[in-house]
Amino acid sequence: MRVQYTDQSLEDLKEIEYYLLQKWNVEIFENFIDKFYHIVELILEENVIFQKFEDTKYRKILITKHNTLIYKVENEVLFIIKILQNFQNPAENLKYFDEIE
């Protein structure tokens, strides 16, 4: 299985990186990245399916208490769709998914 990132998910990662490095430090950022890649590997290697995200075709898994990974698996491809910041307005998060479906 291979991994494919959406433009939005790459933008989300950049925003998280900027925020963590500005507000915290490299260690906190590296900790986040380690958790992120651990979850990606878990999906790839363990062939697990996590909880459905709202009323969409996507799945979700908590990365940290602040961030949730939204993904789907299709035709042996893990699509990283978005990384939600859990403290944001839930309606704004859902609006993104209404626009892409």
VEXLUM-269768 format. One record per residue (C-alpha): residue number from 1; y, z, x. Coordinates in nm, 2 decimals, padded with zeros to 4 digits, always signed. Layout:
// residues N
@pos->NUM v->Y w->Z u->X
...
***
This chain:
// residues 101
@pos->1 v->+00.00 w->+00.00 u->+00.00
@pos->2 v->+00.35 w->-00.07 u->+00.12
@pos->3 v->+00.69 w->+00.09 u->+00.04
@pos->4 v->+00.98 w->-00.10 u->-00.10
@pos->5 v->+01.33 w->+00.06 u->-00.14
@pos->6 v->+01.58 w->-00.05 u->-00.39
@pos->7 v->+01.94 w->-00.10 u->-00.28
@pos->8 v->+02.02 w->+00.21 u->-00.50
@pos->9 v->+01.77 w->+00.43 u->-00.33
@pos->10 v->+01.90 w->+00.33 u->+00.02
@pos->11 v->+02.25 w->+00.41 u->-00.10
@pos->12 v->+02.13 w->+00.74 u->-00.24
@pos->13 v->+01.98 w->+00.83 u->+00.10
@pos->14 v->+02.30 w->+00.74 u->+00.28
@pos->15 v->+02.50 w->+00.96 u->+00.04
@pos->16 v->+02.26 w->+01.25 u->+00.09
@pos->17 v->+02.28 w->+01.21 u->+00.47
@pos->18 v->+02.66 w->+01.20 u->+00.47
@pos->19 v->+02.67 w->+01.51 u->+00.24
@pos->20 v->+02.42 w->+01.72 u->+00.44
@pos->21 v->+02.57 w->+01.63 u->+00.78
@pos->22 v->+02.93 w->+01.70 u->+00.65
@pos->23 v->+02.85 w->+02.02 u->+00.46
@pos->24 v->+02.56 w->+02.16 u->+00.66
@pos->25 v->+02.40 w->+02.04 u->+00.98
@pos->26 v->+02.15 w->+01.81 u->+01.14
@pos->27 v->+01.87 w->+02.06 u->+01.10
@pos->28 v->+01.92 w->+02.07 u->+00.72
@pos->29 v->+01.93 w->+01.69 u->+00.71
@pos->30 v->+01.61 w->+01.65 u->+00.92
@pos->31 v->+01.44 w->+01.90 u->+00.69
@pos->32 v->+01.53 w->+01.69 u->+00.39
@pos->33 v->+01.41 w->+01.37 u->+00.56
@pos->34 v->+01.08 w->+01.54 u->+00.65
@pos->35 v->+01.02 w->+01.65 u->+00.29
@pos->36 v->+01.12 w->+01.30 u->+00.17
@pos->37 v->+00.87 w->+01.12 u->+00.39
@pos->38 v->+00.60 w->+01.38 u->+00.33
@pos->39 v->+00.62 w->+01.31 u->-00.04
@pos->40 v->+00.62 w->+00.93 u->+00.02
@pos->41 v->+00.30 w->+00.98 u->+00.23
@pos->42 v->+00.15 w->+01.20 u->-00.04
@pos->43 v->+00.19 w->+00.92 u->-00.29
@pos->44 v->+00.06 w->+00.66 u->-00.06
@pos->45 v->-00.24 w->+00.84 u->+00.08
@pos->46 v->-00.35 w->+01.08 u->-00.19
@pos->47 v->-00.32 w->+00.82 u->-00.47
@pos->48 v->-00.16 w->+01.08 u->-00.70
@pos->49 v->+00.05 w->+01.02 u->-01.01
@pos->50 v->+00.34 w->+01.26 u->-01.08
@pos->51 v->+00.52 w->+01.34 u->-01.40
@pos->52 v->+00.68 w->+01.07 u->-01.60
@pos->53 v->+01.06 w->+01.05 u->-01.58
@pos->54 v->+01.21 w->+01.08 u->-01.93
@pos->55 v->+01.13 w->+00.78 u->-02.15
@pos->56 v->+01.10 w->+00.52 u->-01.87
@pos->57 v->+00.83 w->+00.34 u->-01.68
@pos->58 v->+00.90 w->+00.56 u->-01.37
@pos->59 v->+00.76 w->+00.87 u->-01.22
@pos->60 v->+00.93 w->+01.17 u->-01.06
@pos->61 v->+00.87 w->+01.43 u->-00.80
@pos->62 v->+01.09 w->+01.71 u->-00.68
@pos->63 v->+01.19 w->+01.67 u->-00.31
@pos->64 v->+01.41 w->+01.98 u->-00.30
@pos->65 v->+01.56 w->+02.19 u->-00.57
@pos->66 v->+01.86 w->+01.96 u->-00.53
@pos->67 v->+01.69 w->+01.61 u->-00.53
@pos->68 v->+01.42 w->+01.43 u->-00.72
@pos->69 v->+01.25 w->+01.11 u->-00.62
@pos->70 v->+01.21 w->+00.84 u->-00.89
@pos->71 v->+00.94 w->+00.58 u->-00.82
@pos->72 v->+00.68 w->+00.35 u->-00.96
@pos->73 v->+00.37 w->+00.19 u->-00.82
@pos->74 v->+00.29 w->-00.17 u->-00.90
@pos->75 v->+00.05 w->-00.41 u->-00.74
@pos->76 v->-00.01 w->-00.20 u->-00.44
@pos->77 v->+00.36 w->-00.15 u->-00.38
@pos->78 v->+00.54 w->+00.19 u->-00.40
@pos->79 v->+00.89 w->+00.12 u->-00.52
@pos->80 v->+01.14 w->+00.39 u->-00.44
@pos->81 v->+01.38 w->+00.35 u->-00.73
@pos->82 v->+01.64 w->+00.63 u->-00.69
@pos->83 v->+01.69 w->+00.97 u->-00.55
@pos->84 v->+01.86 w->+01.18 u->-00.81
@pos->85 v->+02.09 w->+01.47 u->-00.73
@pos->86 v->+01.97 w->+01.73 u->-00.97
@pos->87 v->+02.31 w->+01.90 u->-01.01
@pos->88 v->+02.47 w->+01.58 u->-01.14
@pos->89 v->+02.52 w->+01.50 u->-01.51
@pos->90 v->+02.18 w->+01.41 u->-01.65
@pos->91 v->+02.35 w->+01.15 u->-01.88
@pos->92 v->+02.48 w->+00.97 u->-01.58
@pos->93 v->+02.14 w->+00.97 u->-01.42
@pos->94 v->+01.98 w->+00.82 u->-01.73
@pos->95 v->+02.26 w->+00.56 u->-01.76
@pos->96 v->+02.14 w->+00.40 u->-01.44
@pos->97 v->+01.79 w->+00.35 u->-01.58
@pos->98 v->+01.93 w->+00.20 u->-01.90
@pos->99 v->+02.11 w->-00.05 u->-01.69
@pos->100 v->+01.81 w->-00.16 u->-01.48
@pos->101 v->+01.55 w->-00.19 u->-01.76
***
